[in-house]
Amino acid sequence: MVMKGKKGVILGIANKKSIAYGIAKACREQGAEVAITFLNERFEKKLEPVATELGCGEKFYPCDVSRPEEIKALKESLEKDFGEIDFIVHSIAFAPKEGLSGRFMDITKDAFNVAMDISVYSLIEIVRELHPIMSNKSSVLTLSYYGGVKYIPNYNLMGIAKSALEMTTKYLAEDLGKDGIRVNAISAGPIKTLAAAGIGDFGFMLKWNSAHSPLKENVTIEQVGNSGMYLLSDLSSGVTGEVHYVDAGFNIMGMPAVNFDETGHGKIAWNGE
Ligand code: NAP
């Protein structure tokens, strides 16, 4: 039970397909006490059974990260119910649909600002507000994607946000290291979730990733959950400022494997349609 005695808050569970749900499950299985948040009343109703299943009890709080007053209220609730906390999971992203397909240079300033606010600035604000109640053996985890490092079709605006999020992870790690607080990111391979459904041609992304990753598969929320739990636990006490890939190895590939026929013609080893 590597998380026994640990208490923390997980933001970003929309349903049982969410990556944050996979992380919450893994943390609970290893003995952690977990609080979760919901965006608004509509999601409160939908998430109630999930909060019950995860054994959150009363520790089920509203938090729309675009509202600073809700982040402040979250801190008050956590302090009242837990005293100190040992981990935070930030598994939140949003970009207006117009920013997730089409011509990159048509992105509007409004869409840009919304995506950066909710997907990046929220991490800084959450960590700053919750800092006074974080123990000196705390761990913060956020979720990124390879589209923040390399071009990925349609990922457009979210690619810029993930790039900023990965650097935010490193700057926060330096800021908070002296307080015994670690900050890391997982760069997960594509997984079919609510947020992913907004990305143009996501089905193709899934096929391409499984065909061209060394493990020849797509990752699951259980796999990301277990890696996330490791980064939140003391097992990773020497790790901070890292972006840890959980993507079946896709990111290491410089070129897709090619099969050559007897005439010397190459064919990409690709089993998608
Ligand atoms: P998800 O289940 O849809 O989770 C996204 C979460 O963000 C939802 O719970 C959503 O809440 C929340 N959110 C959006 N705006 C918010 C706001 N203003 N305040 C509070 N919460 C807000 O999708 P997911 O795929 O698990 O995404 C989690 C994270 O993993 C994201 O950062 C995503 O970019 C990242 N990621 C995903 C993949 C993938 O392929 N799925 C790969 C790599 C990284 P509501 O649903 O209630 O709006």
Residues whose N, C-alpha, C, O or C-beta is under 5 A from the ligand:
A	BS01	NAP	G12 I13 A14 K17 S18 I19 A20 L39 F43 C63 D64 V65 S66 S91 I92 A93 F94 I118 L143 S144 Y145 A188 G189 P190 I191 T193 L194 A195 A196
